[in-house]
Amino acid sequence: MKRFAKKAEELCDQIAEAARELDLIATAQEHAYEPELEGVPLLREMDRLLRAHSAVENLRAPLTRLYLQRSQNAGDIWRISFASSLFRTWWQLTARDPSTTKPFTSFLDAAWQSLSADELPFVKSWESAIETARARARNENPGEAPWRIDEKSSL
């Protein structure tokens, strides 16, 4: 959502720049008595761009609010995804379900730090990410543990 808001802001800036350029062209053409450029009525196109600019600008605040609301409720999506991506590997190595306790959390810490010890934030606890990832897996596959690959996968 944040990326979409950033793209909306970039689009808004591009539209504003195009509208300014069209305004300059239209102003110059008014003096030359040519209200069209290659068959395109410039003033009408400028008006469309300004409406689009306004629409994108009106979306900026609601998108920001929506992003903030969802990011607070959804948890850290990167940590949740990272944890769930290692469920199957953990199962293959240990034949045990991932849990919110050691040794699985130690396994996650080691994998997390192996990505880039200097640039990644320290994760104080994986408990919430693991619980959320497990709950999402249960919601998507009721009664199953999709990380279990060599047996029936039932919980």
N, C-alpha and C positions, 0 to 999 in steps of 0.2 A: 504494500500500500504506500509506503514511504517512497519507493522508487517511482510509483505511478504519480504521486504528487510532484516529485522532482521533474519527471517528464512533462507533466502538465505545466509546470512553471517554465520549462524550456520552450514548450510549444507556445505558450502565451507570449514569451519574449520574441519568438520568431514571427508570430502573427503581428505583433505590434510593430516590429521592424518592417515587415512587408507592407503594412498599412501606411507607415511613414513614407516609404519609397513610392507607393502608389499615389499618395497625396502629392508628393513632389512632382511626379510625372503628370498627374492630372492638372496641377496648377500650371505647369509649363505648357501643357497642351491646351488649356483654356485660352492662353494668349495666342496659340497657333491655330485655334478653332478646329482642333482634332480631338473630340471627346472619346475616341476609341484607339486602341492599340491592337493591331492585327485582328480587328473585328470584335474585340472584347471591350465593352463599355467600362472604362476605368472607374468611374464614380460608383457604379453598381457593385463592382468587385471590391472596391475599397469599403463600401458599406457592409458587404458580407464578411469581410475580414474583421472589421471592427465589432460586428455582432459575435463572431467566433471568439475574438479576444475577450469580450465581455463574458461570454458563457464559460470560457476556461477560467477566467478570473473568479467568477461566482462559484466554481467548483473547488477552488483552492482551500477555503476554510472548512467546508464540510469533509473534504478528503483528509485533511489534517486531523480533524476531530475523530473521524472514523479510524484512522490509523492509530491514534493514541488510545482510543477505546479498545480496539482489537489487540493491540500489542500488550496492553495491561492484562487482558484476560487469557490470551493464548499462550503466555509464557515465552520463554526464549526459544523461538522456532529452530534456531541453529543447534542449540544444545539438545533439544528434543529429537531432532532429525539425526544428529550425530549418535546419540545414545541408541536410538532404534535401529540405526544402520549396523550396529555391532551386536545386536541380539542374536542373529543367526550365527555369526562367527563364534560368539560365546558358547552357543549351543553345540556347535561342531567341535569345539575344543574340550568342553567339559561335560556335555550331555546334561547340563543343568539350566534351568530357566534363569534369565537375568533377574537380579534382585536389587533392592536398594541398599544392600549391605556389601561388605567385603566378601569375597575377593572381586566381585563384579565391578564395584566402584573403583577399586584400584586398577583394574583392567582399563576402565574408561579413562581414568586420570592419565595412565601411561600412554594410551592411544592419543588422547587430546594433546598432551605435551609433545608427542612425537611429530605433530604437524608443524609446530613452530613454537618452541619454548619462549622465545623473546616477544613474539607479537600477539599471542593469544591471551585473553584475560584468564586469571586464575579462577577455577570453579571451586567454590567453597563446598558445595554439596550437589551431588547428582540426583538426589532423591526425587525432587519434583519432576525433573526431566524424565527420569525412568518411569515414574508412576504415570505421568501424562502419556508417554509413548506406549506403555502397556495398555492403558485405558483406550487409547485411539485404536490400537491393534484389536482389542476386544470388541470395540464398536464396529469396526470394519468387518471382522470375522467372528461373530458371536460364538462362544464356546470353543474357539480354536486358539492355538498359539502358533502363528504363521512362521515363526523363526525355527520351529521344530521341523527339520527337513527329512529326517530319516525314520519317522514314525507317524502315527495317525494325526498328530498335532492337536489332540483334544486337551483341554485344560483340566 
